[in-house]
């Protein structure tokens, strides 16, 4: 599924959005502005109870936080 991470410049919040197609208009779910930017994120898949990330075993691969914003 094409889920992307975005940052809102108006309310300074990060959010995820399921995006279908390339011409989607993305708005912040909190303040509804279109002043958002797609964030760089890595690809990850879940197999059973383990996660596999494109960043390998370094970085946040072993992190148990619910959001990378809490550890970076």
C-alpha positions, 0 to 999 in steps of 0.5 A, spaced: 500 500 500 502 506 498 502 510 505 507 516 505 509 520 511 508 528 510 509 534 514 504 540 515 508 547 515 502 550 518 501 546 524 507 543 524 505 536 525 507 530 521 502 525 519 501 519 514 496 518 508 494 513 503 495 516 496 492 512 490 494 516 484 499 521 482 495 527 482 492 526 489 491 533 493 494 532 500 491 536 506 493 536 513 488 532 517 488 537 523 488 544 520 486 542 512 491 546 509 495 544 503 501 547 505 504 540 506 511 536 504 512 529 503 517 526 508 523 521 506 522 515 509 524 508 508 520 502 506 518 496 511 514 490 511 511 486 516 512 478 516 509 475 522 511 479 528 518 481 525 519 488 521 524 488 516 526 495 513 530 497 507 535 501 512 538 494 515 540 493 522 542 500 523 538 506 525 531 505 527 531 498 525 531 496 533 527 502 535 520 500 539 518 507 539 511 508 535 514 514 531 521 516 529 520 523 531 520 521 538 528 518 537 530 523 532 
